[in-house]
Amino acid sequence: MGVRAQTQLQEDKENGVSTIPLLTSFKMGRFNLSHRIVMPPLTRQRSYNNIPQPHAALYYSQRTTKGGLLITEATVVSESARGYKDTPGIWSKEQVEAWKPIVDAVHAKGGIFFCQIWHVGRASTYEYQPNGQAPVSSTSKQLMPQVLANATEPAKFSPPRRLRTDEIPLVINDFRVAARNAIEAGFDGVEIHGAHGYLLDQFMKDHINDRTDHYGGSLENRCRFALELVEAVANEIGADRVGIRLSPFATYLDSGDSNPTALGVYMAESLNKYGIVYCHMVEPRMKTAEESLECAETLLPMRKAFKGAFIVAGGYDKEDGNKAISENRTDLVAFGRLFLANPDLPRRFELDAPLTKHNRSTYCLSDPVVGYTDYSFLENTA
Ligand SMILES: Cc1cc2nc3c(=O)[nH]c(=O)nc-3n(C[C@H](O)[C@H](O)[C@H](O)COP(=O)(O)O)c2cc1C
């Protein structure tokens, strides 16, 4: 067991608190987390016309525990950042106002709430773009049709337009403004979405980025966009309110890289410069957003390289989450589908209670209740 986890366990034992590693407290920068079970971003597509809806207040508050960390579903930073129907935005006044009661509901129960800020890049179509323009990316290579996490039929994408070098600061500015808006809405911080083949990943990964300017080519050049963006957001709202999500190993949306370990370590080391509060990494076993495959690669080199709090995600259950913490391979563990289907997940872990299975066919229904706020609590399942 790692020294940090060990000390915490000892302290908790003395205070008579549960000693399940996932249920020990953790200080994540300025935030005192009462346990290590994180709700990661889960796109649910119920924010009609990109406006967060009242039903999201119930959904997130159902999953809130005092001192627990929750991250919102991916939230678009601008009109051109969109690629999916009814995902929430955070660029307009109306959206900021609509987020406020949702954030308040989470805070009322003592949760710590980060907003995942997102640009899909080339994973979009003309119909989602202002004036039917082409989506933007690091490249002009079109994404081939894909079966997305929310569907069974392959989705089609429009040919993207390669961002000009002089346009890159404009996109970074959209993230900066979105982060400012998130703080205005009451969020405790933002998670920059640098995972799963979306815009930042389209710059980082060498299977996609074919640029010849100083945002393409070498590893350092491919990571420049993400790091400049982190710096701008950290300068805007304070590094102690900024996290990032990365998936160097994932190949979702054709986002492969020839050397994912080098990419992950370079990012982890470079992020230290900005002192951001956490790095949230998706396990190598998650090749897509949902499919878990055994593999020999690990996140340990990134865990060792990054100085802030580390969150792992992807295919975890209670047992291997506990193990990852007790072996000091991470500080916090995110549980996606388990949280989606078990609003009282930390309590179920504490009591070793049975878990409800998620229903994939209702992930992204438009319905404000079905598959969303109607998963049962422990009391109701007994
Ligand atoms: C329905 C659904 C929606 C998701 N939406 C997002 C998202 O908006 N942003 C993101 O970074 N990951 C997203 N993911 C990935 C999850 O955050 C998580 O990494 C993934 O489910 C693997 O973890 P798990 O095995 O604990 O479910 C999504 C996954 C699912 C199943």
The ligand as an SDF file (V2000), in Angstrom:
LIG
                    3D

 31 33  0  0  0  0  0  0  0  0999 V2000
  -23.4560    6.6100  -21.8700 C   0  0  0  0  0  0  0  0  0  0  0  0
  -22.0250    7.0410  -21.7530 C   0  0  0  0  0  0  0  0  0  0  0  0
  -21.7210    8.3590  -21.9560 C   0  0  0  0  0  0  0  0  0  0  0  0
  -20.3950    8.8030  -21.8290 C   0  0  0  0  0  0  0  0  0  0  0  0
  -20.1190   10.1310  -21.9840 N   0  0  0  0  0  0  0  0  0  0  0  0
  -18.8640   10.5910  -21.7660 C   0  0  0  0  0  0  0  0  0  0  0  0
  -18.5810   11.9870  -21.8060 C   0  0  0  0  0  0  0  0  0  0  0  0
  -19.4620   12.8250  -22.0030 O   0  0  0  0  0  0  0  0  0  0  0  0
  -17.3010   12.3700  -21.5960 N   0  0  0  0  0  0  0  0  0  0  0  0
  -16.2870   11.4720  -21.3430 C   0  0  0  0  0  0  0  0  0  0  0  0
  -15.1360   11.8790  -21.1460 O   0  0  0  0  0  0  0  0  0  0  0  0
  -16.5380   10.1560  -21.2700 N   0  0  0  0  0  0  0  0  0  0  0  0
  -17.7910    9.6970  -21.4500 C   0  0  0  0  0  0  0  0  0  0  0  0
  -18.0590    8.3580  -21.3120 N   0  0  0  0  0  0  0  0  0  0  0  0
  -17.0030    7.4560  -20.8030 C   0  0  0  0  0  0  0  0  0  0  0  0
  -17.1670    7.2830  -19.2780 C   0  0  0  0  0  0  0  0  0  0  0  0
  -16.8780    8.4780  -18.5790 O   0  0  0  0  0  0  0  0  0  0  0  0
  -16.2430    6.1810  -18.7320 C   0  0  0  0  0  0  0  0  0  0  0  0
  -14.9090    6.5100  -18.9740 O   0  0  0  0  0  0  0  0  0  0  0  0
  -16.5990    4.8450  -19.3660 C   0  0  0  0  0  0  0  0  0  0  0  0
  -17.9650    4.5530  -19.1640 O   0  0  0  0  0  0  0  0  0  0  0  0
  -15.7640    3.7150  -18.7980 C   0  0  0  0  0  0  0  0  0  0  0  0
  -15.9410    3.6140  -17.4030 O   0  0  0  0  0  0  0  0  0  0  0  0
  -16.8810    2.4710  -16.7630 P   0  0  0  0  0  0  0  0  0  0  0  0
  -16.2850    1.1550  -17.2010 O   0  0  0  0  0  0  0  0  0  0  0  0
  -16.7540    2.7090  -15.2850 O   0  0  0  0  0  0  0  0  0  0  0  0
  -18.2620    2.6730  -17.2780 O   0  0  0  0  0  0  0  0  0  0  0  0
  -19.3620    7.8850  -21.4920 C   0  0  0  0  0  0  0  0  0  0  0  0
  -19.6880    6.5370  -21.3060 C   0  0  0  0  0  0  0  0  0  0  0  0
  -21.0020    6.1080  -21.4230 C   0  0  0  0  0  0  0  0  0  0  0  0
  -21.3240    4.6700  -21.1570 C   0  0  0  0  0  0  0  0  0  0  0  0
  1  2  1  0
  2  3  1  0
  2 30  2  0
  3  4  2  0
  4  5  1  0
  4 28  1  0
  5  6  2  0
  6  7  1  0
  6 13  1  0
  7  8  2  0
  7  9  1  0
  9 10  1  0
 10 11  2  0
 10 12  1  0
 12 13  2  0
 13 14  1  0
 14 15  1  0
 14 28  1  0
 15 16  1  0
 16 17  1  0
 16 18  1  0
 18 19  1  0
 18 20  1  0
 20 21  1  0
 20 22  1  0
 22 23  1  0
 23 24  1  0
 24 25  2  0
 24 26  1  0
 24 27  1  0
 28 29  2  0
 29 30  1  0
 30 31  1  0
M  END
$$$$
